[in-house]
Amino acid sequence: MESLISLVNRLQRACTALGDYGEESALPTLWDALPSIAVVGGQSSGKSSVLESVVGKDFLPRGSGIVTRRPLVLQLHRLEEGREYAEFAHQPKRKYTDFAAVRKEISDETDRETGRSRAISTVPIYLSIYSPNVVNLTLIDLPGLTKVAIDGQSESIVQDIENMVRSYIEKPNCIILAVSPANQDLATSDAIKMSREVDPKGERTFGVLTKVDLMDKGTDAAEILEGKSYKLQFPWIGVVNRSQADINKSVDMIAARRKEREYFANAPEYKHLAHRMGSEHLGKVLSKHLEAVIKSRIPGLQSLINKTIIEIETELSRLGKPIATDAGGKLYMIMEICRSFDQIFKEHLDGVRPGGDKVYNVFDNQLPAALKRLQFDKQLAMENVKKLITEADGYQPHLIAPEQGYRRLIESTLVTIKGPAEAAVDAVHAILKDLVHKSINETMELKQYPSLRVEVSNAAIESLDKMKLESKKATLQLVEMECSYLTVDFFRKLPQDVEKGGNPTHSIFDRYNDSYLRRIGSNVLAYVHMVVGSLRNSIPKSVVYCQVREAKRGLLDLFFAELGKKEGKQLGKLLDEDPAVMQRRISLAKRLELYRGAQAEIDTVAWSK
């Protein structure tokens, strides 16, 4: 089962390296799901001495007041043989064989974070110790709980430490090592009080009683150690730490452990408990329990890891591909993004996505309605007909039919169709512009690169503007063609009036009678309606040919032509991704690597068991 703790140690170190603590996203973190053991105790409870006894080395800073001011994540790795050494996560390439130097580095690293103040910090220090004299175990040493702030410390430090400790031990995967001194009333123990709040049933709390040898004469801790005074799910463990005199004399841990064993074996009050007392027993019990907890958590870990991998892959997909480094790669990347945009734009026009139907609405409703609103009757009112017909006669009245008058009436009436024709071009242009903006917003890759987004948008709109000019020119030419050439067959089929009517002795402006003029107006109106019917079909064809079809065929042709002339540096400016997004992708990619590695390792361990 040692491979399970080694596995968790590796995963915790990987989490540490990647900062996998859930601050960057709402995703659950692997660290929080991994079982850990947090050491909790009041100041001067002997907490540091217990840790050093378990490790078998002097390596923790000592002194008065709050000595531990940052969480220390201590990972113990059992070696079968070889020299013991220590490594810090913030100095991964340096091996410490002098544990006095380890103590100094813990103090120095604490000061680097807190600025040599007496303040505390929630940023952990990660220390791995490799030794033949330890069991595989991970312990988190937390600042000692205190009741009073001393000089140079914030008034809030008491609550700050309590909040920090609580943030660790309230997690359901945390095993609590509650350290209390035997020479104080257990009812006042800070460690027991807080562990009871977060673990009222004592299901994940181990009680450790220190300073058993320092109790007043005539008193003992037997009832506590037997679980009679305060019952926990797990048996209490008593330890005897080195005295200050032993520390001053540099008594080594091997001798201290032997002295501890002798004390429990020879003390009448504790003889019957000696087999489950002492720091060596504590380390073995914690290691065995941690193994059992890890084993029970494997299915949940596998589920969390699989779920998180899917969520990370989904977010990475949303964030898009990382930027290529070479000019060719950047050009290809830009072209691919533009093709994605172009495809979405075409889907809008073709009905795969909404919006293209608005173009048809222009031809089916807007254009016919605009043509219908034209005031042909006003243009062909009696006074206007009479004016144009008589003016067309000039000095010599027409003998049979006023042909020139007809032409002028028809031309002046058909010219009014240019307004609806231009309006149709403008309406389709507005729809196409709107579809461009929609397509840009729907092209996920363009959201990564603001400059490319602007350039593509500008290039697409510029192309549409040119297409609009061509479309307007072609559409107005259709109207002008109708004005330039009149369909002869239409007039040949009309009844021929030999008599113009009127009185030749009258003024030139009173040459034709009203009924004759009305027939002329009626004939012209019939012809105009025929032309309008024809243009109602041909204008949409012209607009589609010049605008819609061209937009589908080559909306970004000009942009692509200019793109090919750009150098790598200019292409790089187009791919100016938000640094936060870039950093997020890098972070997620590393996190994904961590979770995939964890998935493979846990699966291997699970199958082997």
ROZAKOL-238443 format. One record per residue: x, y, z of N, C-alpha, C in turn. Coordinates in steps of 0.001 Angstrom, whole numbers, plus 500000, padded with zeros to 6 digits. Layout:
% residues N
XYZXYZXYZ/...
% end
This chain:
% residues 609
500820498789500000500000500000500000500855501263500000/502173501140500205503007502329500237502926503111498935/502624502403497850502542503089496553501419504108496528/500375503891497348499257504837497396499694506174497960/500428506140499073500899507399499673501918508063498750/502788507253498144503742507818497181503014508490496028/501929507860495594501120508429494514500549509782494929/499945509825496127499370511093496601500461512146496768/501626511737497266502741512683497390503110513278496037/503189512410495024503534512894493678502470513854493155/501206513486493381500115514346492907500108515675493647/500385515639494944500425516885495716501572517775495242/502705517174494950503831517974494443503488518577493089/502815517799492249502404518320490934501392519443491102/500447519267492005499459520325492283500163521589492760/501151521396493597501915522521494130502602523288493005/503260522528492132503996523163491030503069523957490118/501829523492489960500904524145489037499961525108489740/500073525221491050499159526111491765497716525677491626/497495524381491712496147523840491494495305523955492761/494832525178493019494062525407494240492692525987493991/492222526002492733490858526423492451490651527920492422/491726528727492511491542530171492519491262530714491132/491723530001490102491575530524488743490245530170488111/489554529209488636488267528835488043487408528152489088/486192527888488689485256527235489601485426525712489590/486365525222488813486562523779488738487042523239490089/486591522056490483487098521467491735488577521145491569/489345521243492652490780521023492534491150519624493009/492189519109492399492672517782492772493238517818494183/493905518926494542494500519039495873493436518841496959/492309519527496803491252519430497818490708518013497937/490795517248496852490258515878496873491246514873497453/492528515283497552493542514355498061493538514366499592/493547513191500217493601513142501683494905513744502202/494825514456503320496014515039503934495841515028505452/496947515247506158496909515284507624497379516660508062/496511517393508753496854518730509244497130518656510742/498248519250511135498641519250512549498173520550513184/497323520435514218496716521600514853497062521601516339/497391522777516852497682522887518280497893524327518662/497765524595519959498033525940520454499521526192520535/499867527476520732501280527800520909501829527057522128/503075526576521990503766525877523079503072524578523472/502320524004522535501665522722522834502584521548522553/503733521822521935504656520740521585504434520222520179/503701520995519387503351520581518018504602520362517161/505531521314517211506752521201516393507602520015516835/507648519799518141508437518671518651507867517334518193/506533517251518128505895516025517637506308515767516194/506268516803515375506650516653513966508103516213513837/508975516839514612510393516480514543510619515053515022/509834514628515987509960513244516468509538512258515388/508465512561514678507997511688513593509034511608512488/509648512763512176510653512810511106511983512245511586/512285512491512861513570512029513395514685513002513150/514339514297512930515353515317512651514932516653513273/515947517436513676515698518829514060515684519662512780/514559520188512421514523520979511183513554522162511255/512794522291512348511807523358512445512340524534513254/512012525756512826512446526941513585511862526918514993/512620527443515950512159527510517330512274528945517827/511520529241518888511576530576519462510286530879520189/510169532112520671508968532526521397507960533133520429/506714533199520859505669533776520019505291532832518883/504760533406517817504305532610516673505504532334515777/506031531126515842507207530768515048506776530292513659/505774529407513628505237528941512336504247529985511835/504635530706510776503756531787510281503236531527508867/503616530366508332503069529920507047502805528424507146/501787527918506451501591526457506443502829525776505856/503244524684506485504367523894505976503829522532505555/503859522270504259503412520968503743504640520062503724/504626519087504609505786518219504826505492516833504258/506225516470503222506047515161502596507233514265502961/506925513152503590507957512207504017508004511029503046/509217510705502597509396509617501630510405508625502202/509958507408502393510851506395502977511813505849501922/513103505894502267514121505304501413514532503958501994/514784503001501128515255501696501606516685501799502122/517448502673501484518833502893501908519295504219501334/520446504656501777520978505901501253520948507014502287/521567508122501929521684509261502833520404510088502810/519975510526503990518744511318504040519018512754503581/518014513325502951518146514706502459516755515332502362/516748516648502148515483517401502048515498518273500795/514311518534500259514151519411499085512961520336499297/513120521592498896512009522547498915511444522672497503/510139522852497414509521523020496093509994524298495418/510312525326496215510768526587495614512254526549495243/512937525440495615514332525232495216514482523784494739/513806523435493643513712522024493238515046521356492902/516075522121492614517341521505492191518362521407493323/517968521878494506518931521866495622518549520805496650/519527519962497009519315518940498034519996519384499323/519227519395500405519767519759501714520090518489502497/521336518366502914521710517259503801521949517769505216/522126519079505351522279519720506660520913520245507088/520309519648508104518948520021508490518898521334509271/520056521797509747520107523149510319519885524175509205/520390523845508003520172524721506843518706524686506404/518064523533506609516630523430506302515842524374507204/516182524367508500515511525244509463515680526707509056/516892527080508675517159528469508281516379528839507018/516296527909506068515585528201504817514079528372505060/513525527605506006512104527782506345511878529196506876/512771529659507759512660531018508308512841532067507222/513858531863506367514128532840505305512978532912504312/512428531757503938511332531730502976510073532363503575/509881532181504882508756532836505558508928534352505501/510153534801505760510419536244505726510283536818504319/510631536028503314510481536522501937509029536828501624/508143536020502162506709536200501890506102537287502768/506538537349504027505905538279504975506698539565505166/507894539622504530508676540847504626509290541083506000/509739540022506657510384540084507977509485540685509057/508194540737508799507258541183509830506840539960510642/506043540198511644505542539080512439504198538600511906/503853539050510699502566538689510105502578537234509652/501396536722509358501276535358508844500898535408507373/501069534296506702500717534194505288500058532849505034/499090532835504128498410531573503782499153530802502701/500201531412502120500955530739501047501844529657501660/501634528396501296502380527309501959503841527222501518/504640526605502372506004526184502032505942524669501857/506565524150500817506512522716500539507903522112500733/507967521156501626509234520513501980509081519002501884/510001518367501157510042516898501070511286516406501784/511104515376502610512245514776503319512321513295502940/513498512882502496513750511503502075514690510865503094/514232509768503693515042509167504760514646507705504991/515599506862505408515251505478505779514500505423507116/514511506537507859513949506549509214512539507140509289/511873507313508148510514507877508161509564506890507484/508262507112507714507235506374506984506684507292505909/506111506723504869505505507544503825504300508277504411/504373509591504380503351510376505057503393511824504558/502252512483504557502200513919504270501516514611505437/502213515570506019501684516324507154501706517809506820/500708518531507274500665519978507065500760520641508434/501883521311508672502089522008509946501490523407509814/500548523732510687499853525016510637500293525910511794/500193527237511644500559528135512752499807527779514023/500486527934515164499864527616516436498748528584516790/497657528030517290496519528860517698496920529689518917/496511530945518911496874531844520006495671532662520434/495776533257521590494643534049522101494952535537522162/496244535903522073496636537306522227497684537659521177/497526538830520556498529539343519617499636540027520413/500877539837519984501998540477520677502443541704519885/503408542436520427503877543666519772504353543372518354/503974544257517450504367544110516054503419543278515230/502390542716515866501423541895515138500080542601515048/499385542327513974498059542903513783497099542375514838/496135543222515202495129542805516180494290541637515654/494250541518514322493414540471513712494126539134513609/495398539067514064496190537854513824495576536627514484/494944536815515664494325535686516355493246535060515473/492375535940514906491308535452514035491855534954512704/492918535609512205493518535201510923494062533784511006/494756533472512118495305532119512287494166531107512387/493143531466513145492012530557513306491339530282511960/491173531322511161490549531160509831491409530280508935/492742530473509005493639529665508181493554528194508569/493643527924509866493583526538510346492251525905509959/491173526670510146489846526135509843489711525806508351/490312526639507489490197526403506036490797525066505632/491773524577506400492380523275506117491570522133506725/491244522260508013490689521102508710489193520905508476/488511521902507894487075521718507647486817520885506385/487851520672505575487676519874504363487489518402504742/486509517748504147486201516363504542487330515381504294/488294515729503421489403514819503145490592515048504076/490434515980505023491547516298505923491460515469507204/492560514797507533492686514084508809493308515069509803/492696515222510966493143516230511937494012515576512998/495209516112513154496090515667514236496046516767515302/495207516555516337494986517570517372495982517365518509/496917518321518663497993518215519648497639519054520878/497610518401522042497289519100523291498318518728524352/498755519680525194499712519356526268499005518700527458/499620517670528014499006516925529120498997517735530410/499895518751530518499958519526531755499005520714531760/498049520724530837496982521727530834495646521009530777/494607521721531231493264521140531231492817520894529790/492406519675529491491986519334528120490783520158527676/489974520590528639488780521385528308489157522720527685/490381523188527941490817524483527393491686524310526150/491833523083525685492700522823524521492126523473523257/492933524345522628492513525002521382492323523987520265/493207522992520208493144522002519129491868521171519227/491537520722520459490332519910520650489077520741520375/489088521985520831487925522861520625487634523036519138/488663523336518344488435523587516927488116522300516169/488786521210516516488504519952515815487082519486516106/486600519754517321485227519380517669484221520160516820/484547521422516486483644522255515686483488521720514263/484596521270513668484544520827512270484330519311512149/484610518590513219484466517130513206483810516702514531/482534517042514711481878516820516013481860515362516463/481860514427515531481819513007515903483216512414516084/484237513201515806485609512713515970485996511641514985/485353511633513809485582510560512825486904510694512079/487459511890512065488724512078511344489746512828512208/489589512709513524490505513388514452491330512370515237/492646512575515233493562511814516075494030512742517194/493871512296518438494324513092519574495733512713519973/496607513722520101497990513501520525498218514282521814/498688513604522830498925514240524126500433514378524335/500887515608524444502320515873524626502605516179526104/503887516239526439504343516644527773503746515761528886/503544514494528540503014513548529531503951513447530735/505251513586530494506243513459531563506378514717532408/505682515797532042505827517059532760504631517380533651/503747516398533852502570516623534689502964516718536172/502137517432536920502402517552538355502437516167539004/503284516045540036503381514770540752502021514421541351/501655513180541226500369512729541746499254512772540719/499581513293539547498574513317538465499103512526537289/498207512058536442498616511367535217497544511557534146/497871511101532952496972511286531800496356509965531355/496353508986532239495872507653531856494436507685531347/493553508406532045492140508417531639491956509052530257/492754510076529985492683510696528652493178509710527600/494337509090527860494925508173526888494083506914526703/493320506556527739492421505400527614491100505771526945/490910507074526674489705507523525991488511507703526891/488749507805528204487634507951529146487242509414529351/488223510303529374487927511726529606487308512381528370/487902512101527218487381512675525965487541511625524885/486429511047524456486478509903523531486539510372522082/487439509757521358487532509944519910487348508588519241/487114508607517927486958507340517185488262506545517212/489392507261517276490702506602517273491352506785518638/492160505803519089492801505898520413493737507106520505/493778507704521680494722508785521943496142508213521950/497086509059521551498497508640521546499292509663522362/500023509169523326500865510046524140502286510047523621/502946511193523731504348511297523298505145512027524374/506418511709524418507345512406525311508410513052524437/508376514345524350509328515063523507510632515315524267/511630515732523554512900516090524197512700517323525080/513389517330526169513356518507527029514221519598526419/514087520816526946514921521907526448516393521615526695/516636520932527821518040520573528120518575519609527067/517742518636526647518154517687525595518425518418524289/517544519403523984517724520163522743519016520960522805/519258521571523966520497522355524121521738521480523993/521611520214524447522740519290524361522812518578523010/521844518925522142521778518313520802521636516803520879/520810516337521812520518514904521889519796514487520612/520315513481519898519712513131518603518385512402518789/517640512302517695516294511756517729516281510251518034/517304509552517623517354508106517887517381507879519390/518253508632520051518339508517521512517051508994522167/516435510052521624515199510596522192514059509588522056/513996508890520952512946507882520754513131506718521735/514387506325521919514675505231522865514267505636524274/514581506872524638514229507396525961512705507444526129/511991507791525037510525507867525065509936506475525284/510474505465524585509987504085524734510188503609526170/511354503919526707511667503499528075510718504149529075/510375505401528839509487506113529779508133505407529863/507513505138528706506180504517528722506232503074529227/507332502390528939507453500988529363507642500879530870/508253501891531480508586501821532907507617502584533807/506835503532533221505903504303534052504724503424534437/504456503255535750503362502370536178502010502760535580/501766504079535407500463504536534919500239504180533450/501363503991532720501219503855531263501737502523530714/502188501624531595502748500345531117501781499608530197/500523499590530610499523498832529824499200499496528477/499648500720528321499394501447527063500659501606526223/501786501137526706503089501419526083503148500984524622/502417499909524287502494499380522909501886500343521879/501080501288522352500480502242521400500781503693521775/501935503885522391502385505229522740503674505559521972/503984506836521910505260507278521348505153507782519913/506140508578519524506143509228518211506312508226517075/507083507122517308507233506113516262505892505457515958/505164505124517014503846504514516845502902505502516152/502999506755516532502152507784515920502361507831514406/503625507844513984503920507884512551503355506684511821/503514505483512417503013504266511764501485504256511685/500830504681512778499360504714512790498834505678511737/499428506862511675498986507862510697499210507376509269/500363506757509033500676506252507695499670505185507271/499396504247508195498455503166507895497050503720507644/496638504684508499495304505265508334495214506051507024/496274506796506708496278507572505463496157506650504259/496849505519504306496750504539503219495321504052503048/494659503754504188493278503253504127492337504309503563/492545505562503978491689506657503489491896506856501995/493153506832501569493446507010500139492786505904499326/492905504678499824492312503543499102490801503732498947/490150504189500022488691504388499952488307505538499037/489244506468498839488940507653498023489236507455496535/489883506336496180490299506156494783489129506269493798/487985505602494018486876505762493051486425507208492905/486348507919494032485951509327493972486982510168493243/488272509872493476489345510591492780489273510347491272/489053509089490904488945508769489476487789509526488834/486660509566489528485491510272489005485774511763488857/486382512363489891486716513790489843487678514089488704/488707513251488580489718513480487545489099513378486153/488300512344485913487671512175484599486766513362484271/485992513799485253485068514928485060485845516212484777/486919516423485547487700517649485389488424517673484053/488914516519483591489581516454482283488617516914481186/487375516437481252486372516840480252486128518346480323/486023518885481542485757520313481699486925521166481206/488154520721481492489330521466481025489421521411479509/489192520231478927489240520103477464488183520975476808/487002521060477430485933521907476896486351523373476917/486933523806478031487351525210478129488504525504477176/489440524571477050490549524764476101490026524878474678/489011524065474358488404524134473029487762525496472806/487128526020473856486491527338473757487542528442473600/488680528280474289489730529301474208490463529271472867/490406528142472178491032528043470858492483527599470923/493058527435469748494428526938469642495430528017470028/496599527609470516497650528594470800498214529169469507/498810530341469594499331531047468423500592530354467908/500659530206466582501853529632465960503024530598466119/504238530078466059505419530924466261506018531428464953/505912530662463862506516531072462588505498531798461719/506006532547460729505144533345459857504162532475459082/504658531334458571503785530434457811502647529902458663/502991529529459902501974529025460818500954530090461161/501422531330461339500504532441461659499573532717460485/500153532710459262499337532958458077498278531878457924/498693530633458100497736529521458001496636529646459055/497052530029460261496086530164461357495059531252461043/495532532395460530494626533500460181493670533071459073/494214532367458076493375531910456958492298530945457456/492667530046458356491703529091458900490598529794459678/490979530794460459489981531561461220489043532289460267/489624532876459213488809533604458227487862532650457496/488340531454457218487471530464456562486312530076457475/486584529974458750485510529670459708484460530769459691/484932532013459704484008533149459635483208533118458332/483921532885457212483271532883455897482209531787455812/482512530632456405481563529525456387480312529874457171/480487530509458329479342530917459151478503531950458406/479168532887457716478461533909456936477609533251455842/478190532263455154477450531556454099476270530790454677/476463530219455859475366529480456498474190530388456826/474478531633457152473399532606457385472636532876456093/473382533034455008472725533326453724471929532129453212/472454530931453457471826529722452911470724529148453788/470490529772454941469390529316455780469762528303456834/471048527901456875471480526981457932471404527705459275/471762528991459253471606529875460404470606530967460027/469959531607460996468935532605460672469522533897460112/468711534632459331469118535948458839469005536102457341/469315535037456595469283535135455128467889535373454584/466872534952455343465494535129454880465105536594454768/465861537465455454465552538897455387465813539459453993/466760538871453267467030539307451890465810539025451013/465252537826451170464055537485450403462903538411450758/462828538793452024461759539694452465461838541038451754/463056541497451453463229542757450702462584542636449330/462784541499448661462268541306447307460772540997447301/460326540302448321458930539848448330457975540871448927/458476541719449809457594542680450480458039544128450306/459294544407450670459737545801450694459747546438449311/460346545760448325460418546322446966459031546483446344/458168545440446357456821545615445788456028546733446472/456174546827447797455448547874448526455946549257448119/457263549384447947457833550680447544457390551044446135/457343550060445225456883550330443854455407550723443833/454661550071444717453232550356444780452960551768445280/453861552266446124453670553597446697454027554717445734/454666554357444610455028555404443645453767556099443117/453813557406443022452649558215442620452583558355441092/452302557225440392452182557289438933450984558138438521/449908558024439290448705558799438953448994560289439003/449809560674439983450165562093440095451036562523438928/451949561620438533452832561920437402452031562023436099/450942561241436011450132561210434788448804561953434957/448835562909435863447642563753436026447386564538434731/446138564933434509445722565600433252446610566793432916/446890567633433939447676568845433676449081568503433207/449680567473433831451052567100433476451104566463432094/450112565613431807450046564979430490449895566051429409/448982566960429651448722568019428670449963568872428444/450663569186429558451851570035429476452945569368428650/453240568068428967454312567376428261453953567108426799/452669566780426524452252566482425150452352567726424282/451843568817424790451856570053423985453274570578423818/454112570449424876455504570894424747456251570059423724/455911568768423647456588567883422699456235568202421254/455072568851421026454686569227419655455606570310419088/456165571110419999456990572224419515456160573178418679/456762573656417606456032574603416755455140573872415763/455398572544415601454632571782414608453854570659415311/452546570797415452451746569751416108451876568419415368/451841567301416143451859565977415539450601565785414718/450753565102413622449616564912412741448738563748413198/449381562662413697448575561491414076448678561231415577/449925560953416099450096560674417530451312561434418046/451231561962419247452351562732419812453427561798420372/454242561175419484455230560169419913456239560716420918/456740561903420640457719562495421539457109562757422917/455880563120422939455174563352424197455039562064424993/454692560986424269454628559675424919455969559327425575/457062559515424822458384559153425320458720559933426591/458426561248426535458748562064427705457921561660428931/456640561355428664455780560921429777456283559613430387/456645558673429505457113557368429990458435557503430730/459358558255430158460671558418430789460559559100432144/459783560180432209459649560911433468458949560069434535/458117559137434099457432558269435064458345557128435513/459056556516434550459924555382434904461105555799435775/461547557043435639462674557520436445462384557394437934/461126557502438309460770557425439740461027556020440317/461182555026439458461441553661439938462857553542440507/463728554496440143465104554434440668465139554468442197/464225555207442788464179555302444251463998553942444911/462929553174444601462768551834445176463912550877444813/464464551049443588465570550176443180466789550403444075/467128551677444296468257552000445176467977551554446610/466741551725447042466363551325448400466535549816448592/466221549039447547466393547587447631467872547230447778/468724547915447005470168547685447109470654548016448521/470207549181449039470639549615450373470139548651451457/468905548168451301468332547269452301469108545956452360/469426545398451188470196544140451150471600544373451703/472164545538451401473495545886451923473473545910453459/472443546518454025472322546588455488472184545193456091/471425544329455426471247542945455916472578542197455878/473307542345454774474595541666454648475590542159455702/475582543473455974476451544010457021476092543417458381/474802543331458636474348542760459905474773541295460025/474704540569458908475114539159458925476620539024459119/477375540000458605478823540002458838479108540136460333/478444541098460983478663541315462413478242540092463225/477110539487462844476661538284463538477671537156463363/478151536999462158479105535917461869480406536116462624/480842537367462740482066537661463502481867537295464960/480708537660465502480416537341466905480298535835467136/479883535107466106479698533664466237480963532877465904/481986533561465390483270532903465111484105532954466379/484128531851467110484754531828468430486228532233468367/486913531825467303488348532114467211488622533614467155/487703534374466540487924535814466412487830536532467752/487170535910468722487080536536470046488446536559470733/489335535671470311490673535621470905491532536797470460/491290537261469234492217538208468622491491539487468213/491460540499469088490729541744468804491169542434467512/492486542464467243492968543158466038492511542438464767/492606541111464760492154540345463596490654540511463413/489937540540464491488479540730464455488144542047463763/488854543119464153488614544437463556488971544431462068/490122543828461751490569543802460354489613543010459466/489177541864459936488237541047459156486912541788458981/486448542403460040485191543160459964485311544297458959/486407545058459069486600546192458146486717545716456703/487463544620456502487647544105455142486325543614454556/485524542927455358484229542418454888483287543568454542/483236544582455406482348545729455154482828546504453933/484144546631453785484685547326452613484290546599451325/484364545264451347483945544481450181482460544675449904/481661544659450953480217544863450775479919546251450208/480665547247450640480469548616450126480744548671448617/481816547992448193482141547974446756481074547217445980/480594546117446573479538545348445915478251546161445830/478000546963446837476801547807446822476877548818445674/478043549430445491478206550399444405477969549741443045/478552548542442866478356547818441612476895547426441427/476279547005442506474875546589442448473978547765442122/474266548897442740473439550093442491473598550537441039/474817550470440558475079550849439172474325549936438204/474402548607438467473741547649437578472223547750437672/471715547962438862470261548024439059469672549274438432/470352550397438597469873551642437980469968551566436451/470942550814435959471046550630434505469826549901433961/469273548964434769468050548275434345466915549272434122/466800550219435052465749551242434926466031552139433719/467315552493433579467676553375432466467464552676431117/467667551384431062467407550631429824465942550726429440/465078550599430432463641550699430162463266552092429686/463968553082430230463709554461429812464234554714428392/465336554027428054466011554283426779465328553601425594/464667552512425853464055551770424744462654551320425154/461664551794424355460272551464424640459862550257423812/459073549394424385458611548196423694457557548582422655/457895548446421375457027548921420278455734548120420212/455854546783420444454669545923420309453535546374421200/453883546891422366452832547334423286451976548409422641/452596549349421988451861550481421418451178550113420103/451770549133419393451137548705418146449782548042418413/449680547461419567448419546784419901447345547758420380/447737549006420648446763549993421108445908550479419942/444634550810420185443797551391419117444404552707418637/444471552888417304445064554102416734444027555207416622/444365556367417130443468557536417054443924558455415938/443068558479414897443390559398413794443082560822414216/441945560952414894441527562280415344442181562593416683/442839563692416749443406564130418015442348564818418863/441258565301418135440240566052418858440719567486419076/439907568294419683440305569669419961439987570600418802/440370571805418980440054572845417992441347573465417521/441659573312416198442932573816415688443049575334415754/441913576005415948441983577470416017442367577932417416/442347576953418368442683577347419743444192577501419925/444546577954421111445953578134421466446687576800421403/447994576892421188448822575673421142448726574869422439/448432575550423555448311574862424842446917574296425082/446052574420424077444698573891424231444340573106422986/445324572339422491445216571710421194444437570404421238/444511569661422437443916568328422549442727568354423501/441728567512423217440586567485424143440873566547425310/440082566639426342440342565908427594440279564400427428/439357563916426665439218562471426516440447561888425835/441004562603424899442201562150424205443401562112425155/443521563167425956444620563228426919444507562119427961/443266561831428365443065560766429340443484559419428770/443209559205427457443623557958426826445147557844426787/445790558963426509447264558959426502447793558574427891/447245559233428925447664558931430302447415557477430652/446270556946430212445917555557430497446875554611429795/447219554923428546448154554077427789449546554072428436/450011555255428820451323555359429453451346554588430768/450270554720431568450198554036432853450239552519432663/449529552032431625449529550602431349450940550123430994/451634550923430189452996550563429816453920550573431043/453797551595431862454631551705433067454400550519433986/453133550113434161452831548964435005453471547694434453/453493547590433128454138546438432502455640546431432817/456258547619432709457690547740432997457976547449434471/457108547976435357457280547739436802457231546240437095/456309545547436462456212544102436646457490543404436242/458081543889435139459334543297434676460481543602435639/460573544871436099461652545280437012461516544627438383/460297544333438763460083543685440055460807542330440083/460964541706438939461689540433438851463180540626438568/463497541628437739464895541791437330465754542507438378/465160543424439145465935544108440190466467543103441212/465646542174441781466186541176442703467312540335442092/467168540006440791468217539221440135469528539992440113/469404541290439783470604542122439734471253542248441109/470413542455442144470933542624443506471603541331443988/470948540208443755471521538925444176472832538660443448/472844538934442135474035538685441334475203539552441801/474933540830442044476014541769442350476407541789443829/475471541440444726475769541552446154475820540197446857/474702539491446850474634538235447601475591537198447028/475518537014445713476377536017445074477851536370445248/478180537633445058479576538054445184480067537931446626/479178538257447572479556538137448984479856536685449330/479071535757448791479317534337449040480607533869448372/480881534421447203482038533950446434483361534526446927/483370535794447307484672536405447619484605537566448578/483959537368449722483821538450450690485180538935451186/486131538011451363487436538370451927488570538269450913/488236538267449619489285538123448596490345539223448715/489893540465448877490836541586448983491686541460450244/491064541005451325491786540836452589492855539758452431/492504538659451764493476537584451559494646538060450691/494335538885449696495386539403448820496371540265449602/495852541096450494496717541945451319497461541118452360/496820540073452839497398539225453882498673538560453388/498659538153452134499812537477451555501048538352451478/500858539668451554501990540599451471502608540896452836/501927540483453903502391540830455248503521539919455721/504400540490456542505508539719457125505077539133458471/505963538302459024505639537608460271505270538549461402/506001539678461503505736540624462591504350541241462441/503996541585461184502672542168460935501568541147461193/501826539902460809500845538841461082500673538645462582/501799538758463314501751538609464763500874539667465412/500882540880464845500049541959465401498563541660465241/498230540917464180496832540540463989496398539502465024/497368538723465493497059537679466480497439538172467875/496934539346468234497257539967469525496285539482470603/496434538239470955495530537640471932495660538327473288/494554538411473990494533538947475346495513538134476194/496499538793476839497479538057477656496826537173478714/495692537626479250495005536831480279494504535514479696/494002535575478447493521534363477787494696533427477487/495786534027477030496979533236476722497492532520477968/497540533268479074498001532681480329497036531615480820/495740531865480616494729530897481033494894529591480270/495182529687478960495347528485478148496564527695478597/497667528427478873498888527760479333498630527047480652/497943527765481550497631527194482862496749525956482738/495734526050481875494830524913481687495544523733481037/496434524030480092497174522955479421498046522199480432/498692522945481336499512522300482367498631521501483320/497492522094483640496572521420484559496025520138483932/495754520208482625495270519028481923496331517934481937/497584518341481753498698517374481804498760516723483177/498578517548484231498582517020485594497476515984485773/496264516322485337495124515429485561495233514159484724/495754514276483509495932513071482693496989512157483307/498070512772483817499092511978484498498525511315485741/497712512094486492497083511543487692496138510405487334/495413510589486233494474509555485781495217508254485488/496334508368484772497110507169484422497683506502485668/498228507323486597498856506762487800497822506101488712/496693506783488909495665506218489791495080504946489189/494868504959487872494342503759487212495305502586487384/496608502887487268497616501827487414497581501243488828/497530502131489839497491501678491234496209500921491516/495081501448490998493783500810491234493749499402490646/494281499249489435494280497924488794495201496961489538/496328497487490038497281496608490728496726496093492051/495751496870492626495140496429493880493966495493493658/
% end
